[in-house]
């Protein structure tokens, strides 16, 4: 068997294992609440408000539910609910579709940066193997969809560095329209072209970006009350966000690297690709370098807050996994076995760890809520 053939089979096997483990976890938790946190209730409330054409959480002009998330993801949940799924099923389906979008975006980014088909499939395997991605997949959060559009915008920017077309502003606006704090790519674009003193490009990008935001709001308004955006902006700029510590941000990133081995492996491989200096290879361009630096900076800042969690690391994890795939894909056909061993450990170890834990806990009575359901059904009258 040739080395090229062996590399292709290895990537295919890792992709099958990683994707199957993720799908198996979703299937296992589908009928219960395992993996879901309090944010799931907020999403369900937002979807319910959208189904009734109301602003989320409004009662007689008073707002008691604010969110950093805009309508698209709750509307996906609302659509799933309307076709007949229960709230748990609607949350799971919306999350599964968002995870699929993230894998497509990672594959597109890998292809845009020259990794080819093998690199694209390897990117999918490494992304879905990351703990923050799988944990967010089970938690049914909008972060997966926001990160998908962010990576897609980065792929478009890598192919059109001056953003002559509309792809970069449209995709980056779509990411922001899903999550109010998803602004990594616009800030990276501003930083690169401000440094290069190309104000004309900034004006063109800014104008198209604002047009995309305005059109997006206009398209979404018929599905909900217009106060949704005001509530989200108020929560973003006025909400204190709880306790924070300057030490916690970098310490949490180190903790995740130490607790989840695949993140350490992928981070090291991604760093090797970003810092490569060999004259025969393609060096990372300004878009990918600026985006990566801002991803790390953003993660450190967000993780300073004691209420932050793994969902805030989805964008960074997906980026590191994709860059690791770009570094490893062409090296799988070389004489050295280290790249193949590294990515195999990352995918196989993380897939077994998370699948085994999920299968062990998903069908327990507390996650299936059997006692709670029985108690409620035993009550007389409306509950």
Order of alpha helices (4+ residues) and beta strands (2+ residues): alpha-alpha-beta-beta-alpha-alpha-alpha-alpha-alpha-alpha-alpha-alpha-alpha-alpha-alpha-alpha-alpha-alpha-alpha-alpha
